[in-house]
């Protein structure tokens, strides 16, 4: 028996409920959430051991949706990563609650923006569209372009861009993705295009790197491994099809197996934003490294830092343990960029040596097929006055729904 929710256009005399967006309370565990909503503990007991580890990925402050009839919880959809979500649902016929992890259902649409610059791109975008992440993304695309000086932009300059956004119940989820952008200043047009892999290129083509030799250099370009003699016991994945469970399950971090008491090292310089107990993660330290990067170190037996403390790369911040919901001593290491979980192994050096041989790369420009079409599309947009989609990020969803049983 499956449950589906269908948007009603009128009040129903049979059954009605309201969908609201809320956020995960700081420090609340999954079992405390169930207890607060009068859900029997038997639901937690019914969750498999593998699925219980995913409960640790629920972060304090995460937004999620609840379907309620008065104060009774009928359904909750709690995101874990970009592709998956926890579903708690009450079976109407029996009154029982069921737990599952299902793909996130969203709508991805393209939006277009053309604006004159009156203050700065970020201020103007925020004022007209009410979306800080989008404003920051636009500015980042043109960052480090020596021919563009944002401080010298003036009235009469213009910007135009296309972006895609995933939404659920009309609310944005995940970050916006600008696919093409143009900034016209002093009568000259500057372009940036972004491909599906997230690589950006200008109107002259795509800048690619190629190997031109090797040399021995100091390892300071990336974050370091958070434990010495690392042994990976579980890797990172947004969405993996489990060969036994025949279900998709994410793991938004990397687990390092280590003995209890093994020193945990800061992956990079930064400021401790949290040091304390956080639900199933047990004793946790979070470090902000700037630029939107935050690292997380969970299940510690003992912490050696406090919130607000500045730490250096390689500094001991705690010791491996198995506090919280853990089957044995290990370090769960997470890395987030602007609140989005990413694979830590793509951003850290697995080697603990101070020096190592690295490849030397040079760059060259490769022309992009169809670039003229993209440029013409942006130029045409800059001459339009498109209707802008204004994001209402503050208003909570309150939508009437009807619940129906289907086979």
Beta strands, then each sheet from edge to edge (+ up, - down):
strand 1: 2-7
strand 2: 17-23
strand 3: 63-69
strand 4: 72-80
strand 5: 84-90
strand 6: 97-103
strand 7: 107-116
strand 8: 158-168
strand 9: 171-185
strand 10: 188-194
strand 11: 200-202
strand 12: 206-218
strand 13: 223-224
strand 14: 232-234
strand 15: 237-241
strand 16: 248-251
strand 17: 254-257
strand 18: 263-265
strand 19: 270-277
strand 20: 283-290
strand 21: 293-303
strand 22: 310-311
strand 23: 316-320
strand 24: 330-337
strand 25: 340-342
strand 26: 348-349
strand 27: 355-366
strand 28: 399-406
sheet 1: 1+ 28- 2+ 3- 4+ 5- 6+
sheet 2: 7+ 8- 9+ 10- 11+
sheet 3: 12+ 27-
sheet 4: 13+ 26+
sheet 5: 14+ 17- 24+ 21- 20+ 19- 22+
sheet 6: 14+ 17- 24+ 25-
sheet 7: 14+ 17- 24+ 21- 23+ 18-
sheet 8: 15+ 16-
end
